[in-house]
Amino acid sequence: MTKHAISPQAGILDDTYACDCGAVLAGRMTAEVHAAENGLCSACFGSTVEYPVPGLRRPCTSCAGTGRRREQVAWQLAHAEAEHMITMAVVRGVVDRYDGPFRLSEIADAVRDGLGLPPGRLPVGPRVRDLLLELQAVGEITMLSAPDEMIGTDMVLYRDPQWQRARSLGF
């Protein structure tokens, strides 16, 4: 069995990758195709990690940190299903039940329970987070949390952010 570990090649060209099988891959798209053809995640090339910003390393979100193509496809399908099931109306309905502050985890748990989803069935938390951020962007809710961690000079990390419904000033 041929091993396939794809990595960027420094010094050759800016956009060249090499695989342990001996293939030299010109461009990221070619590397993604080679990874997919060999059962590897086409986002992390089988390394299981991603680097969203310099200095921050985390498990690949495309394959759930497995490095495998099969898991990547399953995870992408789960995200698509979550987008279909967890709508803005569902999240807004849960948020409307809160008079005071609420946390992301509380809303995600309420959505999961309301839809009868077992834990781990779908990526409920990330989907709910995205919809809460949309509600924040249009002014329906206001974030109360301060960042839990600074990453570099321009990125912040919130572990379980807290919001509250925006109140009309009544003028």
CORNOR-V243759 format. One record per helix or strand of 3 or more residues. SS is the DSSP state (H for helix, E for strand). FROM is the first residue (numbers start at 1). LEN is the number of residues. If there is no record, write none. Layout:
SS/FROM/LEN
SS/FROM/LEN
This chain:
E/6/3
E/16/4
E/24/3
H/28/10
E/49/5
E/56/4
H/69/17
H/88/8
H/104/12
H/124/14
E/141/3
E/149/3
E/155/3
E/162/4
